[in-house]
Amino acid sequence: MFTGIIETIGNVKKISMRDGVLDIWIATPLAAELKVDQSVSHNGICLTIVALAEDSYCVSAVEETINKTTIGRWQVGDAINLERALKVGDRLDGHFVQGHVDTVGTCVAVSGSMSNRIYQFEFPKAYAGLMIEKGSICIDGVSLTAFQLQENNFSVTIIPYTYEHTTFQTLEAGSKVNLEFDVLGKYFLRNKQLASYSVL
């Protein structure tokens, strides 16, 4: 479980494929504080640490993760948003984020000023029921509030601090991002669907 508050930015150091499993080494000073088997959010993807080095660590992604996220597009040198798992007793400054990416979205426009950047994103229409105006959305691991919601697109505002401390500084029109919709919305929609079923 995560909060969507990014701790630091890491960089892809090495990528290799073995028997359909993608191994990725991430370089970050945070590596010195990590342990094998810990979970870390990488651009919103919850991945388990499988190996450690002095200044980097390795995570693995299977076919399901490769197909449903942007991880298959990562290249050596790419910047990655990192967040360690939430500890019991920590303040929840963002919202509950599972690290289970729902789909890949596309940045369709970037506008605004240095102090108030507005990013517009488009996502598959099948997920439209999981969003509400002013609701929470996780984009590449960053907890944000959606506005200007339409059927399958929305906007978010990025303050200078978030821009400087996350990979939003690399996003432009056409960029692909990982989207995780609010888990509360998922349960609400599921209960609504179940309630509509007739009991024989």
C-alpha positions, 0 to 999 in steps of 0.5 A, spaced: 500 500 500 502 506 498 500 514 498 502 517 491 507 521 495 513 520 491 520 520 495 525 520 490 526 519 482 531 513 480 533 511 473 533 505 469 540 502 469 539 496 466 534 492 462 534 484 461 529 479 459 529 472 461 524 466 460 519 472 459 520 475 465 523 483 465 529 484 470 530 492 471 535 495 475 534 501 478 539 506 480 538 510 486 541 512 493 535 509 496 538 502 495 542 502 501 535 503 505 532 497 502 531 489 503 530 484 498 522 482 498 520 489 500 515 492 495 516 499 492 512 503 487 515 504 480 511 509 476 505 507 480 507 499 479 508 495 485 514 491 484 518 486 489 526 487 490 529 481 488 536 483 488 541 489 491 547 492 489 551 498 493 547 503 489 542 500 485 537 494 486 533 489 481 525 488 480 522 483 475 516 484 471 511 478 468 507 478 462 501 481 466 505 487 468 508 488 462 502 488 458 498 492 462 503 498 464 508 502 461 514 498 464 515 495 457 517 501 454 522 503 459 529 504 456 536 505 460 536 512 463 529 513 464 527 517 470 522 513 475 518 515 480 519 511 487 515 510 493 516 505 499 510 502 502 506 505 507 508 504 514 503 503 519 502 510 523 505 514 517 501 520 515 496 519 509 498 525 505 495 522 498 490 517 498 490 509 498 494 507 492 495 499 491 500 499 486 496 495 481 495 499 475 489 499 471 491 501 464 495 506 460 493 513 459 496 518 454 497 525 455 494 529 450 496 536 452 500 541 457 498 548 458 498 553 463 504 557 467 510 555 471 506 556 477 500 552 475 501 547 469 495 543 467 496 536 464 490 533 460 490 525 460 485 521 455 484 513 458 480 507 455 472 509 455 471 502 459 474 506 465 469 512 465 465 509 471 471 509 476 472 517 476 468 523 479 470 530 478 475 532 484 476 525 485 483 522 486 487 519 481 494 516 481 498 518 475 505 514 474 505 513 482 503 520 483 497 522 487 493 527 484 486 530 484 482 530 477 478 536 474 475 538 468 472 530 467 469 528 461 467 521 458 474 519 458 479 524 459 481 529 465 486 534 467 490 535 473 494 541 476 501 540 477 505 545 482 512 547 482 514 542 487 511 536 484 514 538 477 521 538 480 520 532 484 517 527 479 517 525 472 512 530 470 517 534 468 519 529 462 511 528 460 509 532 454 503 531 449 503 523 447 507 521 453 504 514 456 502 514 463 500 508 468 493 510 471 490 507 477 483 509 479 481 510 486 480 503 490 474 506 493 470 507 486 472 500 484 468 497 490 462 502 489 462 500 482 462 493 483 457 493 489 452 497 484 453 492 479 452 486 484 445 490 486 443 490 479 443 483 478 436 479 479 436 474 485 432 467 482 
